[in-house]
Amino acid sequence: MEDHGRRLQYSVFVCDLSHAELAELETAVHHIIDFNADSIIRIDLGDAAHPAPIVTTGHRRWRPPSGPQIV
């Protein structure tokens, strides 16, 4: 992740990627992730009018329901 984005916290990164860069990152992750223990949650912070789905790879973790959230 450090090769593709900027670390915000220990395990939180912000990455501004093209489609090709995202595909490259996902391929690299699939080669090293332990699908039974590790999890990666990808959240597209694009246009709020057309939000992209939240994508989970690996072990499923709880996440808030879709739709607007006030935090």
Residue pairs with C-beta under 8 A, 6 or more apart in sequence:
1 7
1 13
1 15
1 25
2 13
4 13
4 15
4 17
4 21
4 25
5 13
5 14
5 15
5 16
5 17
6 13
6 14
6 15
7 13
8 14
15 21
15 25
17 25
26 57
29 40
29 57
30 57
33 40
33 57
33 58
34 58
35 57
35 58
35 59
36 58
36 59
37 58
37 59
38 58
38 59
39 56
39 57
39 58
39 59
39 60
39 61
40 56
40 57
40 58
41 54
41 55
41 56
41 57
41 61
41 63
42 54
42 55
42 56
42 57
43 54
44 51
44 52
44 53
46 52
53 66
54 63
54 66
56 63
